[in-house]
Amino acid sequence: MNITATPALPLGDDALILSHRLGEWAGHAPVLEEEVALANIALDLLGQARILLSLAGDEDELAYLREERQFRNLQLVEQPNGDFAHTIARQLYFSTYQELLFNHLAATDSELAPLAGKAVKEVAYHRDHAHQWTLRLGDGTDESRTRMQRAVDALWRYTGELFEPVEGLETVPWAALHDSWAARITSTLEQATLTVPEGPRHGAWTAGAGRQGLHTEPFGRMLAEMQHLHRSHPGATW
């Protein structure tokens, strides 16, 4: 398998894996409107993944024939859906990061600029969708608030990896993007009457080595399911 060294690979892996996780909600979303919304977000991300992976090699081979350690996605996006609050917290953290990054890339001469420029609007919708649901759940019933707070706390340890420099994107102002991300997340959580987690996002007790090919236990099971059909019928055409 030929893989071109490009920052498109880790960003494509992020989109691919989160798309698959969101697709797992099909037939299980809490209300019909969210069935459609989550499916649309998953399709948006899949479209991004196809373009990004094609810059690194054959998109199907990269998606279905790599081993676990060859994937470079963030550990955040591979986390299981959990309950609806957990999915929303994961989406809030990631889409806020992705919107900031794509806005920056769209204004550069990077090979990723065309994709980023086109994807900014859909990513802004992804973030707004997560923002609105965070407000509804956080400032809703006692049960919804408890679940939302539990979700933002549980996933906090995976957010430090978001702003670790990506090879090939050395000109991205990662520290400035981090500060903007933190301000936005804090604003959303405070509006939702939620508490910003106090745990560390960097250091020995945090998670994050997905960019180096180290993944959490649930990722292996997810990958086996995602790749099963393609590996069971190699070379098949439809």
N, C-alpha and C positions, 0 to 999 in steps of 0.2 A: 504494500500500500504506500503510495507516494503522498507525503504530507508536507506542504509548503509552510515554512516558518513565517507566520503572520499573526498579528494580534486578532485577526478575524476568528481564529480557532477558539480561544477561550471565550470570546463574546458570543460566538455561535453556539458553543456548548451550553452557556448560560441559558440562552433562548430555547434551545432544544429540550433541555432537561426540565425547565420550568413549564414549557408547553405540555410536556407529557404529564407532569404532575397535575396541572390544571385539567387536562383531558380526563383524568381519573374521576373527576366530579360528574361526568356525564351519567345521567340517570340517578344521581344522588344529591343534587343541590337542594337546598332547603325550600326554594320557591322556583316556579317556572321561569321567572324573569332572570334569576341568577343562573339557571341552567344555560340560557342563551348568552348571558354576559360573560360567564367564565369560558364558555366554548369559543366565543369571539376573541377573547384575550389570548386564549391558547393558539388560535389560528394566526393571530397577528404575530405571536412569538415564533411560531413554526415558519412563517414566511420570512422573518428575519433570519432564523437559523439556516434556512436553505441558501439564502444569498451569502451569508457569512461563511458557511462551511464550503461553499463552492469556490471561495477565494483561497481555500487551503487544500483543496483536493476534490475527489468525487464525494458528493454530499451523502449518497447512500452508503458507501463504504465507511465513511467517517462516522455515520450515525449507527450503523448496524454491525460493523466488523471490528471495531476497536475493543480492546480489553479495558477493564475498569481503570487501571492505572494510566491509561493513555488519554483519558478525558481530563479537561482542564477547567471545568466549571466550578463556580463558587460552591462551597458546601451549603450555603443558605438555600439555594434553589433546589437541592436534592432532598431537602427535609420532607418527610411525609406530610400529607395534607392535614392530618389531625381533624379537629372539628372546624367549623366554618370560620370561627374567630382566628384560629391558627393560620388558615389559608390567607385570610385578609391581612394579618400582621406580616406574614412573609411577603405578600404582594406589596404592601406599603413600603417596607424596607427596600425591596429590590427595585420597584418601579420609580421610586424617588431618586435612587442612585442612577438608574438607567436614563432617566430624563435629563439629569444634570450632565452625564457623560455624553449623551448623544447631542445635546445642545452645543457642547463644546466642540465635538468632532465635526459637526455640520459646518462649522465656521473655519475649518482647517483645509489643507490640501491633501489630507490623508486619503488613502484608498477607501477608507470607511466613510468619508464625507457624504457621498451620494446616498448610501443607505441611511445614515444618521439623519440627513435632511428630510428624507421621506418618512422616517419612522417617528420623528419627534412628536407629531400630532397624535399618533395612536398611543405612544407611550405616555403622553400627557393625560389621555383618557384613562389609561391603566392606573395611573397614580390617583387621579380624581375619584375613580371608582373605589379604590382602596381607602382613600381619605374619607369619603362620605360614609362608607360602611364602618370605619373605625369610630366616627362620631356617633353613628346610630347605635352601635353595640356598646361603646364606652359610656355613653350618656343615656342608656336605655334602662333595662330592668337590672335588678341586682344580679341575676344570673348571667345576663349578657355582659355586664361590666366585669364580673369575676372571670369569665372565660376570656374576655379580651385582654385583661391585665395579665392573666396567666400566659397568654400567647405572646404578648410583646416581651415579657420577661424571659420566656423560654428561648426565644429566637435571638435575643440581644447578643449573645455570645458569638453568633455567627456574623455579625455585621462589621467587625473590624477588618475582615478580609476584603470587604468591598473596595477599600481604598489602598490596598497594596498595589504598587506599580505593576503594570502589565508590560511585558517585554514587547518593544515595538511602539509603545505609546509613552515614551519618556517625556514628551513635551506636554503631556496632560498635567494640569496643576492639581495633583491629587489632594494636597493639603487644603486648597481652597474649596474643592468640590466636597471634601469631608465636612468642612465648616458649614457650607450651605446645606448639605444633607442633614447635619445635626440640628440646625436651626429649623428646618422644615419639619422634621420628625418631632422635635420638641413642641413646636406650635400645634401640630395635629393632635398629639397625645394630651396636651394641656386643654385644648378645646374639647376633647372627648372626656375630660375629667379623669384621665388616667395618669399614672405616675411614670415618669421617665425612669427606666431601670438604672440602678446604681452600680451594677456589676461591671467588671472590667471588660473592655472590648479588645484589648491587646494584652499579650503576656502569656504566661504559662497556663493560666486557667481558662483561656479563651479557645475557640475553635478556629479553624481556618488553615487549610493547606491544599485546598482543592485545585488551585492554580499549579501546584506541584504534582498533581495526580494522586493525592491522598484523600480518600473519601470516607464518609461515614457508613456504618453497616447497612442502613436501608438502601443505599445507592446500588449495591450489588444486586439486591433482589429486584429493584426497579429496572435495572439494566437488563437482567435476564428476561424479564417479561417483555420489555420493549424490543429486544433483539430476537426473540424466540422464532417468530414467523420467518424472518429473513434468513436466519441461520438454518432453519429446518428445511427450507427449500432454496438452496443457493442457486442463483442464476435464473430463477423463475421469472417469467414475464406474464403480464396480466392483460 
